[in-house]
């Protein structure tokens, strides 16, 4: 099976900085039977094309039968949520040998339970992991369940090229450096050492009546900028502050639910006034970043960056990509300042679960943050900053995000691990 440019790029750079796991942890009132969890993991792997293969070099990509992997599913020894989460994000993976999907679970000391699904980014994106979650929980309840069964991957280079060609003027945006996701224009946050070991740093914010979906992303970005500014006070003096925002292309390209990478990314450059506004008065400026994202999509920015990355995947081999990944992440001016992933409403992917869920926590190993809403609460995670910030820095950032959400948006904040 030939792969898309996204999967090739991600597989080729895997391990250059970290294993590119995308992780979701479900915090439950009670742990389902281990046999049901193990069975669901095995059934889901067998029925999913991208998880029945292991990585092989170009041009084939995913091919061949994946070996039986005893580590596909199972309990962990960690008895607390923090230890469980931090062990997950530090776990290595060999794409040429192992299945790029794992399920782990634990019964915690406080009486709750946690079930984690991990998908390697070369096999699928954040939306794919949400699709996987809904299917997995349906299989836990009933191994014969037809609910949310996923289709075959449909995102391919030819399809992307055809989609981009439908709006050639939008694709010409790639000629503008501000619209290129790989352009080195983003000033990096200060690296403060020593970097911490893998650590989960997350919180949830709620308020009476719940956090409305149409304002949740604004709260997410306002909290993020305030958190970053608390650690790096010179942030507002540097511009542009450059966000890298993943964009799901499934609806635009007519693709259904599948385990695959079907995303592009758009750069969002925040000038000094916007950064200072988000810090000084988050409530007044919370809509600015979502507006900037909508403007970029309206200009076809996701088409331009899809074309840009498609061309890059054809021109750069694995050695060249790996040689540039770490230097770019450590440069004072680099392709992005923050990678931001706002997943949206997670409730629609957890409605097949049998046990009530207290929280849904997500993590990706890119320097930035991710968030979602679940049960009317905004989940906000800064764990990806662990490679560049100390534990004190992470705590300072979470404190600033908490103050922002409490003081300016009247939220009640709960610190998670």
Buried (B, 14 or more C-beta within 10 A) or exposed (E): BBBBBBBBBBBBBBBBBBBBBBBBBBBBEEBBEEEBBBBBBBBBBEBBBBBBBBBBEEEEBBEEEBEEBEEBBBBBEBEBBBBBBBBBBBBEBEBEEBBBBBBBBBBBEEEBBBBBBBBBBBBBBBBBBBBBBBBBBBBBBEEEBEEBEBBEBBBBBEBBBEBBEEEEEBBBBBEEEBBBBBBBBBBBBBBBEEBBEBBBBBBBBBBEEEBEEEBBBBBBBBBBBBBBBBBBEEBBEBBBBBBBBBBBBBEBBEBEBBBBBBBBBBBBBBEBEBBBBBBEEBBEBBBBBBEBBEEBBEBBBBBBBBBBBBEBBEEBEBEEBBEBBEEBBEBEEBBBBBBBBBBBBBBEBBEBBEBEBBBBBBBBBBBBBBBBBBBBBBBBBBBBBBBBBBBEBBBBBBBBBBBBBBEBBEBEBBEBB
